[in-house]
Amino acid sequence: MRLKRAITASAFEYSLLTLFVLVFCSCAAPPVQHEPELHPYGHGVKSLQVNCEARAGLIRPLIGANRGPVNWPGDPQAPVWDFSENFRQFGIESIRSHDFYGPTDWWVIFPDFTADANAIGGYDFASSDQRISAIRDAGFDCFYRLGTSWKGDNPLPINDPPGTVRNQNGQVVHEADTDDFKKFANVCTNIVRHYNQGWAGGHNYGIDYWEVWNEPDNSSQFWTGTPGQYYMLYEETAKAIKALDPSLKVGGPGLSGAFTDIYMDGFVRYCRKTNAPLDFYSWHSYGGRDDYNPYCYYEYGRKVRKALTRYGYKNAESIVTEWNAGINDNVFSDTPAGVAYYASSLMNMLDGGVTRAYLYVGDNHPMLGLHGHETGLPVRATQSLIAWKRMLETPLRLAAIGSDKKGYNILAGTNEPSRRVHILISDYQSNHTGWALRVTNLPWSDQTPYEATRWVLDPSRSQLEAVETIERTGRTFVLKRNMSRRTICLIEIRKTWPKRQADPAPRKLVPIRVAPRPGIRRPPRRRPPARKPPPPNPRRPRR
């Protein structure tokens, strides 16, 4: 008879642990952000070109976030922050269920691993339902991470492979094996059933993406087992989920960013050998290993794509499930450099074949949040997300020349029917004094009038501001302007004839501040007034 798993805790113990972790994280004073050391290069005016007749694929959304849209405080009496409106303003469409510090973690949902995995009584979905329902009720998709949150100071061995047994001295007396991983896979399929098929008083949320574990290469926080154990856990879980519903997308491993052969080629090769499903490969980067050069997202993206193609998974997605401008004391998302870093990183992800990306984190985390810890105001770099959302209004990508490997990037797109062209320019760290832009083959006739509006966010501004609107005629647009590093520029070229009142050119892009308030209060939905029936039409006499 096996010993009872040490991971099992009473509801009271779990509540105390969760309260301690969240209170500690929320009470810590946020550090002052400093920009990283930049490496200026280049000189003079940068030459940029856009050809509106040369299509270059699609501009993908790429804007997701870990955690949110509600920030759940450790103190039940503390105000709850609901960032749903800001998330929409940023263009966030999907939220990854990671690092809620208990809720959505497998060991909270199924606290006693010795229990019957098929018995509803062994599951506790209460805290997890609260988080997932908040995501879905606000209109966001959920990207579900199956596994555990950051261990931190939690005394429970939550980073052990499921099924590991330790004695009272903390020594491993049973290493998790294939039988344990099959049982874990059974638990995971029941979690899927709960959220997609209504099992155990559940829901029908239609969650498509299921990520198996997080950072198994980070032993101190997420995985004390061997790489081989993770391979087996992934194989059993992925096959079980696909057997339940073949339409679901399953992947992993949520690599921490080291990109060693063990969890890159080794993992993908194992999946191919065992015919394990791999719909996406997930990975993380905060830029620190690459001197905070946004180009690293292109290089890692291509590396992932080559490995997937090499082993027969050419249709698998490459997904960045964690990223930000630095991490811990080195984060710089609330600085001018962070603005350009966000914009250039998104453009490099697009070029590197990344299909989805999730910032860590969406709430007001004291170091890495998209909102200030005490004010709840969006950090400076979220303006780049708003600019990216504007680019998605013209998702048909156009060929553009001018990007380099050090953080100077240009992206252009148009819409259908071709009434607008958007151009995003980002200079992270160059010495260029400005740019000379030439846009050719605009999608209208030589006699068509158009206007070009230019928004700028530089170190002297706190948000994107419209600085000029130029009226011209023809199919070519040429413009030369000054622009220094740590700056982004958004240009919209819009056909002005015939004018369409329903599609006005916006002048400002301003995010909405979310004020703290106790509880989650959602305003009642207002239904449009019922239409009155038209007055009876008297029958006209015949002539």
Secondary structure, DSSP 8 states (H G I E B T S, - for coil): -----TT---HHHHHHHHHHHHHHHHHS---------------SEEEEEEEEEEEEEE-----EEES-SEE--SSTTS-BEE-HHHHHHHT--EEE----SSTT-HHHHS--TTS-TT-GGG---HHHHHHHHHHHHTT-EEEEEES----TT--S-TTS-TT-EE-TTS-EEE---HHHHHHHHHHHHHHHHHHHS-TTT-------EEEE-S-TT-TTTT--S-HHHHHHHHHHHHHHHHHH-TTSEEEEEEE-S---TTTTHHHHHHHHHHT---SEEEEEE-SGGGTT-TTHHHHHHHHHHHHHHHTT-TT-EEEEEEE-SS-GGG--TTSHHHHHHHHHHHHHHHHTTEEEEEES-SS--TTT-SB-TTT--B-TTHHHHHHHHHHTTS-EEEEEE---SSSEEEEEEE-SS--EEEEEEEESS----EEEEEEES-SS-TT-EEEEEEEEE-TT-SS-EEEEEEEEESS-EEEEEE--SSEEEEEEEEE-SS--TTS----B--------BSS------------------------
